Amino acid sequence: MKKIVIVTVMLLSVVTCFGQDDKTETKNWDKGVTTSLNFSQIAFSNWAAGGVNSISFNGFVKAFANYNKDKSHWLNNIDLEYGLIRTSDIEYFKKSNDKIYLESKYGYDLAKKWRLTASFNFLSQFTKGYDYTVLDDNGNFKLLSGFMSPGYIQFGVGFDYLPVDYFTISLSPLMSRMTIVTIPELRTKYGNAADQVVRYGLGAQVGFDFNKEIFKNVTLQTSAKAFFDYLDKQGYNPVVNWDLAVVMQINKFMAANIGTSLIWDKNVLVLDTDGDGVYDKSALQFKELLGVGFTFSF
């Protein structure tokens, strides 16, 4: 319960910070926040076909604060997501979604469609995640992740190509990447040595961003990034992240959305091929989320 309260406070803090009026704000700043809360509940009583009572919550906060003046552009984004589910056969809530993503990018126009950039981004999660089908040696559910386990921090310089206002191609020939795993028993799962809290990478990254209303009240948002590590001795094998979301605005306060996330990272072990309780093989990671609920933008 304490973790749920902490997450709620953090989400509300972000909404307050980005949504409040700023008396020093000028026409060069563009700020906004979108929040959504989806809730579902199923209950059965003497239902012939059977079923399991359940309750679930899923919410997100997406905020941006962008500064544009002459040839200078400073873009900032926050993406926070969290979800919980509970069924009648268990006495606790399980985490169903969890994400912390921060991004800040400064750009300077070199030509009409080209921009020199310096960027920073951070990715992690709020709380611990477990495999509820496996018990560890102490009889507890097997721990899979936690805050800063893993955590990813990237710094880079490069170029953005902007052929149209809703599509951007990013090229970063110099990008540093830190993989942080603070929980010792999870380090080898995420590619670090057993005694290595931080693993450093240095390479190049390419990617794109697309954000456009493709039909009336239907917006498609998708972005993909591929990081190639110059220091990787195992050869050509990029880390790929691809997110896609379709948002359908029903009315001023309600929206439906479907989102997917795809990750390929050979350093992250997700399969236990020999059944010994130790993850020993990487695989393509995929997540899908569908929701209908209250949405507020300001």
FILUM-472921 format. One record per residue: x negated, y, z negated of N, C-alpha, C in turn. Coordinates in steps of 0.02 Angstrom, whole numbers, padded with zeros to 5 digits, always signed. Layout:
REM FILUM-472921
XYZXYZXYZ
...
//
This chain:
REM FILUM-472921
-00041-00060+00000+00000+00000+00000-00043+00063+00000
-00099+00062-00037-00143+00120-00039-00169+00136+00031
-00185+00083+00069-00211+00093+00137-00158+00125+00181
-00095+00105+00173-00041+00134+00212-00034+00208+00197
-00038+00226+00132-00033+00296+00111-00091+00337+00140
-00152+00309+00138-00211+00344+00164-00203+00358+00238
-00181+00308+00276-00171+00316+00348-00119+00370+00362
-00063+00369+00325-00010+00418+00335-00035+00488+00322
-00073+00498+00268-00101+00563+00251-00147+00588+00307
-00189+00544+00334-00235+00564+00387-00197+00585+00450
-00144+00548+00467-00105+00565+00526-00071+00633+00517
-00042+00645+00458-00009+00709+00446-00059+00766+00444
-00119+00754+00420-00171+00806+00419-00189+00829+00489
-00196+00781+00534-00213+00798+00603-00157+00839+00635
-00094+00818+00623-00037+00855+00650-00037+00926+00625
-00050+00935+00560-00050+01001+00530-00105+01045+00559
-00165+01017+00565-00223+01056+00589-00213+01080+00660
-00187+01037+00704-00180+01055+00774-00115+01092+00788
-00065+01082+00746+00000+01110+00761+00012+01179+00730
-00027+01199+00681-00015+01261+00647-00034+01321+00691
-00001+01377+00679-00017+01438+00716-00085+01464+00695
-00124+01486+00743-00190+01513+00730-00191+01586+00752
-00196+01631+00705-00193+01702+00721-00251+01726+00763
-00306+01689+00763-00364+01708+00803-00362+01677+00873
-00310+01640+00888-00305+01606+00952-00298+01657+01008
-00331+01643+01063-00327+01686+01121-00299+01647+01179
-00290+01680+01236-00263+01647+01294-00311+01595+01323
-00374+01594+01299-00423+01546+01324-00414+01477+01293
-00376+01473+01238-00366+01410+01204-00299+01379+01225
-00299+01314+01233-00238+01275+01246-00237+01217+01198
-00187+01216+01152-00185+01165+01101-00117+01131+01101
-00116+01067+01082-00053+01032+01078-00059+00967+01040
-00002+00943+01015+00001+00880+00978+00063+00842+01000
+00055+00777+01010+00112+00732+01023+00110+00677+00971
+00166+00667+00937+00171+00614+00886+00229+00569+00903
+00222+00506+00885+00276+00458+00899+00279+00407+00843
+00340+00388+00824+00350+00336+00774+00403+00287+00800
+00383+00225+00808+00428+00173+00830+00443+00126+00772
+00506+00107+00764+00527+00065+00709+00573+00011+00737
+00564-00051+00714+00610-00104+00733+00624-00149+00673
+00685-00176+00670+00704-00219+00615+00753-00271+00641
+00743-00334+00621+00787-00389+00640+00806-00427+00577
+00870-00440+00568+00893-00477+00509+00944-00529+00530
+00942-00587+00497+00987-00643+00512+01022-00666+00448
+01085-00686+00456+01121-00716+00400+01167-00770+00429
+01154-00832+00411+01192-00889+00437+01194-00889+00513
+01140-00872+00544+01137-00868+00616+01121-00937+00644
+01168-00963+00684+01163-01033+00707+01100-01047+00746
+01079-01000+00787+01021-01010+00829+00955-01004+00790
+00958-00978+00729+00898-00971+00689+00859-00908+00706
+00810-00892+00666+00769-00833+00677+00734-00813+00613
+00687-00767+00620+00648-00743+00563+00660-00668+00555
+00679-00647+00495+00687-00576+00481+00620-00541+00488
+00621-00481+00516+00558-00445+00524+00570-00370+00524
+00516-00334+00509+00517-00261+00510+00449-00239+00535
+00448-00187+00576+00384-00164+00603+00386-00088+00613
+00327-00058+00607+00317+00013+00620+00256+00020+00666
+00261+00068+00710+00203+00083+00752+00205+00157+00769
+00150+00192+00760+00150+00263+00774+00083+00286+00801
+00084+00345+00831+00022+00374+00856+00024+00450+00852
-00035+00479+00850-00044+00551+00855-00095+00564+00909
-00077+00604+00957-00124+00624+01010-00127+00700+01010
-00187+00727+01000-00195+00799+00995-00253+00822+01039
-00246+00884+01064-00300+00913+01105-00307+00987+01089
-00368+01011+01097-00383+01082+01089-00437+01099+01141
-00417+01134+01193-00462+01147+01250-00474+01222+01258
-00537+01239+01270-00557+01309+01280-00584+01317+01351
-00556+01365+01387-00577+01378+01455-00587+01453+01465
-00647+01472+01485-00660+01542+01499-00715+01546+01552
-00698+01580+01607-00744+01587+01663-00769+01518+01685
-00834+01505+01680-00862+01441+01702-00870+01391+01644
-00853+01412+01584-00863+01368+01526-00798+01333+01507
-00805+01268+01488-00747+01228+01470-00767+01182+01411
-00728+01185+01358-00740+01142+01300-00676+01104+01286
-00678+01037+01296-00619+00995+01291-00625+00949+01231
-00573+00947+01189-00573+00906+01128-00509+00866+01123
-00516+00801+01108-00458+00756+01103-00464+00711+01042
-00407+00698+01011-00402+00650+00956-00346+00602+00972
-00359+00537+00965-00309+00485+00977-00309+00438+00917
-00255+00440+00877-00248+00399+00818-00187+00353+00826
-00196+00289+00811-00141+00241+00817-00142+00194+00757
-00082+00174+00735-00079+00126+00680-00012+00091+00682
-00012+00025+00668+00050-00013+00668+00049-00067+00616
+00108-00084+00589+00115-00136+00538+00176-00179+00555
+00173-00243+00537+00229-00288+00547+00234-00336+00487
+00295-00351+00469+00307-00399+00414+00366-00443+00431
+00358-00508+00420+00412-00556+00431+00431-00587+00364
+00491-00618+00363+00518-00642+00299+00479-00701+00271
+00436-00732+00311+00398-00790+00286+00332-00770+00254
+00317-00704+00251+00256-00681+00218+00274-00625+00170
+00230-00612+00122+00244-00563+00070+00204-00498+00080
+00178-00486+00138+00136-00427+00149+00143-00406+00223
+00122-00344+00236+00120-00318+00303+00055-00339+00338
+00060-00356+00401+00002-00369+00442-00010-00309+00488
-00073-00295+00500-00089-00240+00546-00078-00264+00617
-00042-00223+00656-00030-00240+00726-00065-00193+00775
-00087-00135+00751-00121-00088+00795-00163-00041+00752
-00221-00021+00776-00266+00021+00736-00319+00052+00780
-00322+00118+00781-00371+00151+00825-00386+00222+00801
-00450+00239+00800-00474+00308+00790-00519+00325+00849
-00500+00375+00887-00542+00395+00944-00547+00471+00945
-00608+00496+00945-00623+00568+00949-00668+00580+01009
-00654+00633+01046-00696+00650+01103-00703+00726+01109
-00763+00748+01123-00777+00818+01134-00825+00824+01193
-00807+00868+01240-00849+00876+01300-00855+00949+01318
-00916+00972+01328-00928+01040+01353-00949+01036+01426
-00920+01079+01467-00936+01080+01538-00949+01150+01564
-00992+01154+01613-01008+01219+01645-01004+01209+01721
-00963+01250+01752-00952+01244+01824-01015+01258+01864
-01035+01210+01905-01090+01219+01952-01066+01238+02021
-01008+01212+02040-00977+01227+02104-00902+01220+02094
-00863+01227+02148-00790+01227+02143-00764+01163+02111
-00793+01106+02128-00768+01041+02104-00818+01002+02062
-00876+01033+02047-00927+00999+02008-00942+01036+01944
-00952+00997+01890-00963+01027+01824-01019+00989+01788
-01067+01025+01761-01119+00997+01717-01089+00986+01648
-01100+00927+01618-01066+00911+01555-01113+00884+01502
-01094+00894+01440-01124+00861+01382-01067+00835+01339
-01069+00771+01320-01010+00741+01288-01029+00702+01226
-00979+00694+01182-00984+00654+01122-00918+00617+01113
-00921+00553+01093-00859+00518+01075-00872+00468+01020
-00819+00453+00982-00822+00409+00924-00762+00363+00926
-00773+00298+00913-00719+00249+00913-00726+00203+00854
-00673+00194+00815-00671+00146+00761-00598+00132+00742
-00586+00113+00680-00518+00098+00657-00513+00116+00583
-00450+00118+00558-00438+00140+00489-00451+00085+00438
-00425+00025+00449-00424-00026+00397-00450-00093+00423
-00458-00140+00378-00484-00206+00396-00432-00246+00436
-00458-00288+00481-00416-00333+00520-00435-00405+00506
-00386-00450+00508-00398-00520+00489-00369-00568+00542
-00398-00628+00544-00368-00683+00581-00326-00722+00530
-00259-00717+00536-00214-00746+00487-00204-00821+00497
-00238-00850+00545-00233-00922+00557-00294-00960+00531
-00344-00923+00506-00406-00955+00484-00424-00930+00414
-00445-00977+00371-00468-00960+00304-00543-00966+00300
-00575-00920+00262-00647-00925+00253-00663-00973+00196
-00727-00976+00178-00749-01024+00126-00718-01010+00058
-00695-00949+00047-00666-00930-00017-00590-00935-00017
-00561-00960+00038-00489-00967+00042-00452-00904+00062
-00489-00854+00085-00458-00792+00108-00453-00792+00184
-00408-00751+00210-00403-00745+00282-00469-00720+00311
-00486-00745+00369-00551-00729+00399-00553-00656+00421
-00603-00620+00396-00611-00549+00412-00638-00541+00483
-00606-00496+00522-00627-00484+00591-00657-00416+00602
-00636-00366+00564-00658-00298+00577-00642-00254+00517
-00666-00192+00520-00653-00143+00467-00674-00074+00490
-00663-00024+00448-00685+00043+00466-00761+00044+00475
-00785+00069+00531-00856+00070+00550-00885-00001+00555
-00842-00049+00568-00864-00118+00579-00818-00150+00632
-00824-00133+00695-00878-00090+00719-00857-00016+00723
-00907+00026+00733-00897+00095+00751-00944+00111+00809
-00920+00148+00857-00961+00164+00916-00967+00240+00922
-01028+00264+00930-01041+00335+00940-01083+00343+01004
-01062+00389+01047-01098+00400+01110-01111+00475+01120
-01172+00490+01144-01191+00557+01166-01216+00551+01237
-01199+00600+01280-01224+00595+01348-01222+00660+01385
-01260+00664+01439-01259+00721+01484-01248+00695+01555
-01215+00735+01595-01201+00713+01663-01161+00763+01702
-01118+00738+01746-01080+00780+01791-01008+00755+01795
-00961+00801+01804-00892+00784+01819-00875+00809+01888
-00840+00766+01925-00814+00785+01991-00738+00789+01985
-00709+00848+02002-00638+00860+01993-00605+00877+02061
-00588+00827+02100-00558+00840+02166-00489+00872+02161
-00450+00853+02109-00384+00883+02095-00377+00891+02020
-00327+00930+01998-00323+00947+01927-00303+00889+01883
-00278+00833+01911-00256+00777+01870-00303+00716+01874
-00359+00723+01908-00404+00667+01918-00476+00690+01911
-00515+00654+01870-00586+00671+01858-00629+00609+01862
-00685+00615+01897-00735+00562+01899-00796+00586+01859
-00819+00546+01812-00875+00564+01769-00936+00522+01785
-00993+00554+01789-01057+00521+01802-01107+00545+01749
-01131+00499+01708-01178+00516+01654-01240+00472+01660
-01293+00496+01693-01353+00454+01701-01393+00445+01637
-01378+00485+01586-01413+00479+01522-01362+00479+01465
-01352+00419+01437-01302+00411+01384-01330+00367+01329
-01329+00393+01268-01350+00352+01210-01288+00322+01178
-01296+00261+01152-01239+00225+01122-01262+00190+01058
-01227+00203+01004-01241+00170+00941-01183+00124+00922
-01199+00062+00906-01150+00014+00881-01164+00005+00807
-01116+00025+00765-01124+00026+00693-01080-00028+00662
-01109-00072+00621-01071-00124+00586-01094-00123+00513
-01053-00094+00469-01072-00085+00399-01059-00147+00357
-01014-00191+00378-00998-00252+00341-01046-00307+00363
-01090-00331+00319-01144-00377+00339-01120-00439+00376
-01066-00471+00353-01045-00534+00383-01016-00526+00454
-01006-00464+00475-00978-00452+00542-01030-00430+00593
-01091-00421+00572-01141-00391+00617-01156-00434+00678
-01165-00498+00669-01180-00540+00727-01120-00547+00774
-01060-00540+00747-01000-00543+00789-00999-00487+00841
-01027-00429+00822-01026-00371+00867-01094-00357+00899
-01138-00407+00899-01200-00401+00937-01260-00375+00899
-01251-00355+00836-01307-00332+00796-01343-00391+00763
-01406-00381+00745-01440-00431+00705-01410-00433+00635
-01420-00488+00599-01389-00496+00533-01407-00441+00484
-01467-00412+00492-01489-00358+00447-01488-00290+00481
-01453-00284+00537-01454-00223+00577-01386-00186+00572
-01386-00129+00536-01325-00090+00529-01309-00053+00595
-01361-00026+00627-01351+00013+00689-01393-00017+00745
-01360-00030+00801-01394-00053+00861-01392+00003+00913
-01450+00020+00940-01455+00077+00986-01456+00054+01059
-01424+00092+01101-01426+00079+01172-01438+00145+01209
-01467+00140+01268-01480+00199+01309-01468+00179+01381
-01423+00214+01414-01407+00194+01482-01369+00246+01521
-01328+00224+01568-01288+00267+01610-01215+00247+01604
-01171+00295+01615-01100+00281+01611-01063+00314+01669
-01016+00277+01698-00973+00304+01750-00900+00292+01728
-00856+00336+01749-00786+00328+01729-00741+00375+01766
-00676+00368+01752-00627+00413+01782-00570+00424+01734
-00533+00480+01743-00473+00496+01704-00419+00519+01752
-00358+00494+01742-00301+00512+01783-00242+00526+01738
-00209+00583+01747-00152+00602+01705-00103+00643+01748
-00047+00612+01767-00001+00646+01813+00070+00621+01803
+00118+00667+01810+00189+00648+01811+00204+00619+01880
+00211+00553+01884+00220+00520+01949+00292+00520+01972
+00340+00522+01924+00411+00531+01938+00437+00580+01886
+00498+00603+01895+00525+00650+01847+00529+00617+01778
+00497+00648+01728+00495+00624+01659+00457+00558+01650
+00418+00539+01699+00376+00479+01694+00304+00498+01708
+00261+00489+01659+00191+00509+01664+00146+00448+01661
+00098+00445+01706+00048+00392+01706-00019+00420+01682
-00046+00388+01630-00111+00408+01603-00157+00347+01603
-00214+00353+01634-00261+00298+01634-00332+00324+01636
-00376+00288+01603-00447+00306+01603-00489+00243+01597
-00546+00243+01628-00591+00185+01625-00663+00210+01621
-00704+00173+01583-00774+00189+01576-00815+00125+01577
-00873+00129+01610-00919+00072+01612-00988+00097+01593
-01017+00066+01540-01083+00086+01515-01134+00033+01533
-01189+00054+01564-01243+00009+01585-01304+00025+01542
-01327-00023+01503-01381-00012+01455-01449-00025+01488
-01491+00027+01492-01558+00018+01519-01600-00028+01476
-01584-00033+01411-01624-00072+01364-01601-00145+01359
-01549-00162+01394-01522-00230+01390-01569-00278+01427
-01600-00324+01390-01646-00372+01420-01611-00431+01453
-01546-00436+01442-01509-00492+01471-01481-00477+01540
-01498-00419+01566-01480-00405+01635-01419-00362+01643
-01395-00360+01705-01341-00316+01726-01275-00341+01698
-01248-00307+01648-01186-00328+01615-01156-00269+01579
-01113-00230+01611-01088-00168+01581-01037-00180+01525
-01030-00130+01482-00975-00128+01433-00919-00088+01466
-00861-00119+01474-00805-00088+01510-00746-00077+01463
-00718-00017+01464-00656+00000+01428-00607+00031+01477
-00547+00003+01480-00496+00029+01526-00429+00034+01488
-00403+00095+01483-00339+00107+01450-00289+00133+01500
-00226+00110+01494-00173+00133+01539-00109+00142+01498
-00073+00196+01511-00010+00209+01476+00040+00240+01524
+00102+00217+01519+00157+00247+01555+00207+00273+01503
+00220+00338+01505+00265+00370+01457+00327+00393+01493
+00385+00370+01470+00449+00389+01500+00489+00429+01449
+00498+00494+01463+00533+00538+01417+00608+00531+01427
+00643+00505+01376+00715+00495+01380+00752+00560+01369
+00734+00595+01317+00760+00662+01304+00708+00700+01263
+00728+00755+01233+00680+00798+01198+00645+00762+01141
+00680+00714+01109+00654+00684+01049+00642+00609+01054
+00656+00579+01111+00647+00506+01117+00610+00491+01182
+00566+00440+01176+00526+00419+01234+00512+00345+01229
+00502+00314+01287+00480+00245+01291+00410+00245+01321
+00368+00201+01296+00300+00199+01322+00276+00127+01323
+00235+00113+01372+00201+00049+01377+00128+00063+01389
+00086+00029+01352+00014+00041+01357-00025-00024+01356
-00081-00024+01391-00125-00082+01391-00197-00058+01380
-00236-00101+01351-00308-00088+01342-00346-00151+01360
-00398-00142+01399-00440-00197+01421-00512-00181+01403
-00547-00230+01372-00617-00220+01353-00658-00281+01375
-00715-00267+01405-00764-00319+01416-00830-00297+01386
-00855-00335+01338-00918-00322+01305-00949-00389+01286
-01001-00408+01320-01031-00473+01309-01062-00479+01240
-01074-00423+01206-01103-00425+01139-01051-00441+01085
-00987-00436+01102-00934-00448+01052-00910-00520+01059
-00918-00559+01007-00900-00630+01007-00829-00638+00980
-00785-00668+01020-00715-00674+01001-00689-00746+01002
-00729-00793+01027-00708-00863+01031-00752-00908+00987
-00719-00957+00956-00754-01009+00918-00749-01073+00958
-00798-01087+01000-00793-01142+01048-00803-01211+01017
-00839-01215+00960-00853-01281+00931-00815-01293+00866
-00772-01245+00846-00729-01255+00788-00764-01254+00721
-00823-01223+00717-00859-01221+00654-00845-01158+00613
-00797-01117+00636-00781-01056+00600-00824-00997+00616
-00870-01005+00664-00915-00951+00683-00901-00932+00756
-00889-00868+00768-00877-00845+00837-00942-00848+00876
-00940-00880+00935-01002-00891+00971-00998-00874+01045
-00942-00846+01069-00936-00831+01140-00893-00769+01151
-00914-00729+01199-00875-00669+01217-00821-00687+01267
-00771-00643+01275-00717-00653+01322-00684-00586+01336
-00644-00584+01388-00607-00524+01405-00555-00510+01351
-00555-00449+01324-00507-00430+01273-00450-00389+01305
-00388-00404+01284-00331-00370+01313-00279-00356+01259
-00250-00296+01262-00197-00277+01215-00141-00243+01253
-00078-00260+01235-00019-00228+01266+00027-00204+01211
+00055-00144+01222+00100-00114+01172+00159-00083+01207
+00219-00102+01186+00281-00074+01214+00322-00046+01158
+00346+00015+01165+00384+00045+01111+00435+00096+01135
+00488+00104+01097+00538+00155+01107+00550+00188+01040
+00545+00254+01037+00553+00285+00972+00554+00360+00976
+00548+00391+00917+00550+00464+00912+00482+00493+00932
+00484+00544+00973+00423+00577+00996+00431+00652+00989
+00380+00685+00962+00381+00757+00953+00318+00787+00984
+00326+00840+01021+00269+00875+01050+00274+00949+01032
+00216+00977+01014+00214+01049+00998+00143+01074+01007
//
